[in-house]
């Protein structure tokens, strides 16, 4: 460039603190989910711009090209300011505006995850265009790191936008970000592939003329359930905003996956429109043909006693006042929980609204991607908090209700957790008390004591599971449920395969599954003979060890609390923060080999804190405990000469 260095900024060297800045940038990117990097953050930028623009109808146009791994998002709002400092990490803030983006970080996360990043803007003052190549190489060693210099003012766009607004286009070098995002959609909404219950709703969406393909419906449902598009409370400026999405892919089966490619329904390019707002059963049920579940808005009453049994329906109610919040906490005897004064003083004033939907489990699985959820949102922005339900006796009804609690609070950098952890604790107590006092009883009355549809599904699932092929065991099928893993472990324990363990109880109500005294590698048998309470270890059971990373991300569980994770198989971690490594390569082996639990060969490492959870994999243990018999010896006279 012809400009002097004094006229230039270096995106990676504010005040010459390049290496610290690079490290901070990497940590920030790792805090964001692939979904937000792929489409969420730039979409949020456009939504916030529309909220600050003049009232009226607005459009946001999104184009996704899976062949090129490229996304383009255009809005007709105010236009991005001609201020290059806004592309520094922490170079712009939106404090006090109650927008989805509070700290101005997300756009930089996308920029430095991209192979090609182009921003074009037209404001009332003028136009500009700025492009960056290979920004995803920002954390390479300094001697090979690309230069990221830019002018102190963006240059005028030679081919300007035809109207006020912003257009951001970015391309990924590989399919890592979009691929991970699509994999999450598939696993969450379609856990059984093309046999998943939600497939019927995708078909309904196309048959009713709401979407051109099933993939279009799936993408819209995911964005309206798990991204900034799915605002649980839509601000007035966004109520008339239309989001148009164009998807392109020449060979979807090979470029994406066999399952998702099938949902393109033979199309290689299609466009559809949707609106801002959290996806509800009311919306997806409207796509279905009769007979379909009817919508009710019946109040629960004290202890949930007023909700009648309904064979084919769902009940939706909203709570917005302190009096209504207390009604949700009033049990059948008319009593409020012991924490009510704390709720009144510290919680109720922060709650914007509570939206509660009660329905049968099969209805949730058919009409909502991933089934029912229990979430918190911050001024409409959905978070990844998902509280465990530990109160109440009827745990079979936990999946019979979907609840959103929207609060006036700020989000962290990754925008999927609340900053105020005390508020999170109060919210979890509030939902547990509501479940114990009213929701469990209301769900029991509404759906009844048994659901034939669900029981039939379970019967089929039991018999059709893959055979374990272990004649030594009474367990005949490969574990498909956490209870199967527990049963398998204790059958092996009954065969004296785990003499190092002494168990002191399992619980569905506790935050963690079990407590045990375990003789570790460096301990004598005395720990088993004369244990004390301090010797109790926290043990968690999972089908796949990788699934616990979701509990960590939602803060339902803490890796520092878990001593041993017992699973059937390892699975693949979808979180960049938590990764599986061999025990021999772990810090646990280097620093405290005497504290290793028996039969452990892998650990799950928190790459941010360095903490490691030891993992006992039963599938691998079975291979060692019951090796296949050697092939029969061939008599010498039968051996070919």
N, C-alpha and C positions, 0 to 999 in steps of 0.2 A: 504494500500500500504506500501511497505518496505522503500520507499524513505523518507528522513527526510523532515520536513516542510520547511527548507531553500531551498530545491530543488524543491519546488512546487509553482505553481501559484494558486490562487483562482479566478475563472472567475468573481465572483461577488464582489471581494474586492481589487481592485487596490488601493494601498496606504491606505487601511483600510477605504475607503469611501463607504462602502457597501450600505447603505440605499440610499444615493444620486445617486449612480450608478444604483441601482434597479429602482428608480423613473425615471431616464433618459432613461433607457432601455424600460420601459413600454411606455413612451411618444413616443419614436422612433418607436416601434412596431405599436402603434395606428396610426402613420402617414402613414403607408403602406397599400395599397389596398390588399384585399384577393387574387386577381389574382397574384400579385407580390410575396406574401408569399407562395402561393401554388406551383408556378412553375417559375415565372418570375425572381426572384433574383438569384437563382442558375443557371438558364439558362443564365442570363446576365454574371455571373461569368465565365461560360464556353466560351461564345462569346468573352469576353474580353481576356481570356487566348489564344484563337485562334488568335486574332488580334496581340498578342505579340509574338506568335510562328513563326517559319520559314514559308515562303510562301509555297503554295502548297495546295493540297486537304486535307480537314479535315472532320471528322465526329463527331457529338454530338448525343449520344444515350439516349433517355428518356424512362423510363418505369413508367407507372401510373397504380397502382393497387387500384381500388375503393373499393374493398372488405376489404383490409387492411388499406386503407387511407394512402398509402405509395407511395412516388415518389423517383425514382433513376435517376441521371443524370451523364453520363460519357462522358468525352471529351478526345481527343488525343493530347492535347496541351502540355505546358511546365511542368505541374504537380504543385500542390499546395506546396509552400515552407514549410520546416520543421521549422516553427516559430510559436509557440503557441500564442504569443502576437497578432497575426492576428485575433484571435477569441475574443479579447476584443473589446467592442464598441469604435470605434475611434482608434483601434490598427493598422490600415493600411490605407494608402491613395494611390490614383492613380493620383495625381495632375499633370497637364500639359500634360497628355497623350491623352486627348480627347476620353476617353473610356466611355462606358455607365455608369459604376460605377466610380464616382469621389471621394468618401470619404470612400469606403470600409466598408459600414454599412450593406448592404442587407443580406449578409451571416449570420451575427449575428442575424438578425431579424428572419430568418428561423430557426436557431439553437434554439433560446429561444421561438419559437412557437411550437416546436416539442416534442413529447413524446420520440422519439428515433432518434438520429442524429449520423450518421457514416460518417467519411471522410477518404478516402484511396487515397494515392498519390504515384506516382513513378516519380522521377526526375532523372536527370543525376547523382546526388549525392547519391541517394538511395531511400528507400521506407519507408512509415509509415502508421499506422492506428490509428485512435482515435475515440472513441465512447462516447456519453453522453446520459444518460437516464433521463427522466422526467425534462428536461430543461424548459418545459412550466410552471413548478411550481415555477419559479424563484421569483415571487413577492408574494409568501405566507409569512405569518409572520415568522420572523427570527428564532423562536424556532422550527418550523416544516419545514423550507426550506431545500431542499436537499443540500448536499455538491457538489460543482462543482470544486473540485481540479483537477489539471492536471500537468503533468511534464513540466519542462522548455524546454524540447525537446521531441517531439513525439517518441514513441517507434516503432521499426521496425515492418513492417507488416509480420506476420507469413505466410500469404498466399498472396503474393504481386500481384499487377496487372501485366499482361503479357506484357505491353508496357507502355511507358511514357504517363502520363496523370493524370486526377483526377476523382474519382468517389465519389459522395455525395448521400447518401440515408437518407431519413427522413420520419418519420411516425407521423401522427396527432392522438391525443387521441380521438377526436370526429370528426364529419363531419362538424364542424362549418366553418373552413377555406375552404375546398373543396366545401362544400355545398353552401356557400355564393357565391363563385366564379361561380359555375355552375348555380346558380339562376340568377346571373348577365348576364351570356351568354344568358340564355333562355329569359330573359326579354328584352335584348337589340336586339338580332338577331331574336327572334321569339315571338314578342309581342302578336300575335294572336294564339300562340301555333302551332299546326300542320297545321293550315290554313294560316300561315304567308307566305307572298310573297317570302321570302328567301328560303323556303322549295324547290322551284323549282330548285334553284341553287344547293342546296345540292344533289338533285336527279341527276342533270346534272353532278355533280362531280363524282358520282358513275357510272352513265351510260357511261361516257367517259373514265372510267378506271383510273382516277386520284387518287381515294380514294376507299378503300374497303367498307366503310360504310358511311352513312350520318353523323354519329357522328364524324367520323374521319375528314370529310370535315369541319364540324362546328368548331371543335377544332382548326384545322389548320387555318381557316379563322379568328377566334378570336385572335389567337396568332400572326398572320401576320397583324392584324389591331390594336391591343391594347396592345401588349407586346413588349419586346426588340427584338423579332424575326422580328417584322414589322418595320425595319429601313427604314426611308424615303430616306436615302442616304446610300448605302451599301459600306463600306470600302473594298478596294481591297482584304485584307486577308480573308474576309468573302464571297467573290463572288463565291468561289468554295467549300464552306462548305455545307454539307448535314446534315440535322437534321432528325433522324429516331425516330419515336415515337411508342411505343407499349402500348396499352390500354388493361387492364384486368378487367372484372367484370362478375361474375357468374349470378347475377340476377339484371340487370341494372334498370328494372322498379321499383323494391322495394328499391334498394340501392341508386339510384340517383333520378329519378322522372319518372312519366308516360310518359311525353312528350319526355325527353331526352333519356329515356330507349328505346322508340320506334325507335329512330334513330340508335341504335346498329344493327338494321336489322337482329336480331336473332343470332348475333355473341357474343361470350363471350371473345374472344381475337383476336386482329388484330394489324397489324403493317403497318405504312405508312411513307412516306418520304416527306419532303418539304424543301424549301430553304429560306435563309434570304432575307427579302424584304417586303416593305409595300404592303398590298393587294390593288389592283386596279381593276377597272371595266374591264380593258383589260384582266386580268388573269381570272376572273370568267366568263366573256362573252365567252372566248375561250372554256369553257367546254360545252357550249350550242350547240344544233343542229340548223341549219338554219330553218327558217329565224331568225336572231338574230341581235341586234344593230350593226351597222358598226362604226368603229373607224375613227374619223377625227382629223386633227391637224391644223385647220384653225385659223389664228391669228384674234384677235377681231377687230382691227382697232380702231381709235379714237371714243370714245363713244360706242364701241361695235357694230359698224354699219356693219362690214364686215362678220358677222357670218350669214349664210343663214338658213332658216327653214328646218328642217330635221324630217321626220316622225319616223324613227327608227334608231337612231344613238346617239353617244356621242362624245364630242369634248375634246381633251386633249392637253394642251400646257404647256411648262415649260418656266420660266423666270429666267435668271441667271446673267444678267448684270444690271448695273444702268440704262442704256438706256432702257432696257426691263421693268424694274420696273416702270420707268416713263411712258412708253407706257400704262401700266395697269392703270395708274392714269390720263390719258389724256381724257377729255370729248369730246363730239361731236363738241364743238366749238374750240377744240385744246388747251384748257386751263388746267393748272395743279392746284391742290388744294393749299390753302393758306399755308398749312404746308410743302410744298415741300422742302424748305430750311432746315427745321428741319429734314425731312426724309433723305436728301442728307448728312447732316453732322453727324447725330446720328444713322441712321437706316440702310441705304443701304449697308454699309460696313460690317454689321453683318449678312446680309441675304445670306445664301448659295444658296438657290433656292426657287422658288415658283412653285408649280404644281397645275394647275387649270383644273378641269373636269366639263363640263356642260352637263346636260342630263335631261330627264324627271323624275319627282318624282317617278313614278311607276318603272322606270328602276333602279334607285338608290335602292329602297326598295327591288327589286327582286335580284339584283346582289351584294349588299354590306350589311354585317350585321349591322343593325341599320340605314341603309340609308346613305345619304350624311353627311359629317362632315366638320367643319371648325376648323382646329387645328394648333398648333405650335409644332415643333420638335426641339430638341437641338442636333446638329451634328448627326442627324438621329434618335434620341430617341424620340418616341412619348410622348407628355405630355397630361395632361387633361385640358389644357386651351382651352376654346371654346367661342370665343367672341360673344356677342350679336351684331346683325346688326341693328343699329339705324338710319343709314343714308339711303337715297334713299326712293322713294315713293312706289315702287312696291314690297312690302314685300311678296307677294305671290310667288316670284321667289327665295326667300332665300334658300329653300330646293332644288332648281334646280342646285346647284353647290356644288362641293366638292373641298376644297382647303387645301393645306399643305404649310406652310411657315417654312422652315428649317433655323435655325439661329445658329451662333457660340456663344453658351452661356452655362452656368453651371446650373445644376439642384439642387433642394433642397434635403433634406434627403429622402423624400418619392419618389423622382425621377419622380413626375408627375407635378411639377410646376417649372418654371424658378426662379432662385434666384433674378435676376435683374427685379424688378417690374416696373421700369421706361421703360425698354425695352418692357415689356408686354403691357404697356399703348401705346407705339408707334406702336406696332404691331396691336393692336386693332384699332387704328386710321387708320393705313394703309389699313387693310382689309375693313373697313367701307368706306373709300374714294375710294378704288378700286371698291367696289360694287356700290357706287353711280355714279361713273364716267363711268364705262364700263360694269361691270358684269351683272347688272340688265337688261340693254338694250340687251346685247348679249343673255342672257337667254330668254328674251321675244321673240327675233327674232328666236332663235333656236327651242324652244318648242312650240311657238305660244301662242295665247291668252287663249286657253282652251285645256284641255286634256280629250277626251271622256272617256278613261279608268278610269282616276282618278275620274271624276264626277260620273260615274256609281258606283264606289266603295263607294263614299260618300252617294249616294242615298240609297243604301242597308243598310249602317251603320245607317242612320237616322231612318229608319222604324223598323229595327230589334233590336234596343236598348231595354233594359229592362224597363218596365213601372214603373213610379214613384209611381203610385197608390195614388195620392193625389188629390181627386176631387175638393178640394178648390182652386187648382192652375191651371193656363193655361199652365204651363210647364208640359208636359205629360210624358217625358222620364227622366230616371236617367242621370245626367250630364256625358257626355263622352268627353267634351271639356271645356277648360277654359272659353270660352264665355258662355257656359251653366251655369257655376257657377255664373258668373256675372249676367246673366239674372235672375237666381233663386233668388239671393240676392235682386235685385232691385224689383222683383215682391213682395217679402215679405216686402220690405221697403214701397212699394205702398199700402200695407195692414196695414201700421203703426205698423209693427212688430219690426222695428228698429228706434224708435223715437230719439235715442241718436246720430244719424249720420247726418251730413250735408256734401254733396259731392261737390268737387271743380274741378272735371275732371278726366277722364281716358285717357290713352295714350298708343299706341303701339310703339311709338318712344322712350319714356322715358325708363330709366333703370328699373323703377318700375311701376306697373299698375295704381295706383290711389293715389289721395290725398284727405283727408277728415278731417273735424273737428269732434271729437268724445267726447261726454260727458262721462268721466270715472267715476268710482264708487265714487271717492272722490271729484268730481267737481260739481258745481251748473250749472243750465241751462244757466247761464250767458255766459258760454263759447260758447254756440250755438247762443246766441243773439248778442253778440258783439265780434266776433273772430278777431284775427290778424293773420298775416302770420306765426308767431311763433307757432300758435295753430294747424297748418296743420300736420297731421300724414300720414306716408307712409303706404299704404295698398297694399298687394300682394294677388292675387287670384290664387288658384290651385285646380285641381280636387282632388288630394291627397296631403295632407300637406307634406308627406314624400318626394315627388319629388323635393322639393326645396333644399334638401341637395345636390343634384347633382349640382345645380346652385352655392351653397356655395363651393363645392369641386373644381369646375372649376373657381371659383372667378368671375363668372358673376354677382353675387349678394353678398351682405355683410349682415350677420345677424344683425349687429349693425345699419344698415340703416332702417330696417323694424320694424315698431311699431306693426302692426297687420297682421296676415296671415289668410285669409278667405278661407276655403276649403269645399268641399262636404263631404269628409271623411278623416280620419287621415292617413291611409296606414301604412306601416312598414318601418322605417328608415333602410337603408342598410349601413349607416355610423356609426361606433362606436363613432365618435366624436360628433354626433348630436343624441340625444335621447329624446323621448316624456315622460313627467311625468305629474302627476296630478297637477293642480294649487295649491291645498292645501299643496303639498309637495315642492313647488317651492321657490326659493329665492325671486322672485317677491312678493309673498304673505307675506313673512316674513319681507322684507325690505321696501316695498312701496305698501301696500294694496290699498291705495287711487288711485294708477295709473293703476289699473286693468280695462281693457275694458269690456263693458257689454257683457254678454252671453259667456264669456270665461271660460272654465273649464280645458283646457290643455295648456301646454307650450312646445316648442321645445328648448331644452337646449344644448348649446355648452359646452361640458364637458371639453374642454381645457381652454376656456376663462371665463366660467361661465355665459356668456350672455344668456338671455332667450327671445324667441320670443313668444308672446301670440297667441293662435290659436283659432279661432271661427269655429266650425264644424257644417255646415248647416244640415247635416244628423241628428245629435243629436238634433239640434234646432227644426227640423220638428217634431220629436217625442214628444217634449214638447209642441210645439205650436198647433199641431193638433193631440191630443191623440185619439186613437180609441174609438168609443162610447161604453159605458158599455153594456153588453149583456142584452137583454130584460128580465124583471122580469117574473118569472114563477108564475101563479096564485096559491094561496094556495091550492085550491081544486085539483090541478094537481100534487102537490108535493107528491112523494112516501112516504108512511107511513113506 
